[in-house]
Amino acid sequence: YKADQAFQLNSDKSPVAAYLDIDYIVKLCKENGVEGVHPGYGFLSENENFAAALEANGITFIGPTVDNLNQFGDKTSARELAIKMNVPVIAGSDDA
């Protein structure tokens, strides 16, 4: 499957900086009536700030929810949540 549309990112920035420019991407989405964004892999795909910015502007983040990204984006909080939910975890350091 292919994307319905693709847009040029900010060419005034380096490729990496353009891919990480949340404000510009949201602006681009709003200007073009984008309803949803699939972030692909890497860059902003696991960034809760990106997902939240899209959500705040009525644009669907096609991926994990903001809450999921917050909970599982940090290994310590993910492990604590797993323990709280009685999911077996391997032994580790509790004070690391």
Secondary structure as UniProt FT lines:
FT   TURN            11..12
FT   HELIX           15..19
FT   HELIX           22..31
FT   TURN            32..33
FT   STRAND          36..37
FT   TURN            43..46
FT   HELIX           48..56
FT   TURN            57..58
FT   STRAND          60..61
FT   HELIX           66..72
FT   HELIX           75..84
FT   TURN            85..86
FT   TURN            94..95
//
